[in-house]
């Protein structure tokens, strides 16, 4: 993102009570464990590293669909 990174964006979402319940997933090129830990601590529904192979994206899309369905289900 040109003006802020995903972690900063998630922090801004959490500051607004109207937005803090929106499910947010991270699709990133960062394999940094500290980034993942922070994203999940801030409430990210999932954290996935972008595949380097284009063919792997179809499996990734399926994983994202499942994660978003879980995140939007009400108990």
Secondary structure, DSSP 8 states (H G I E B T S, - for coil): --SS-HHHHHHHHHHSTTTTTS--EEEES---HHHHHHHHHTT-SEEEE--SSGGGHHHHHHHHHHHHHHHH---
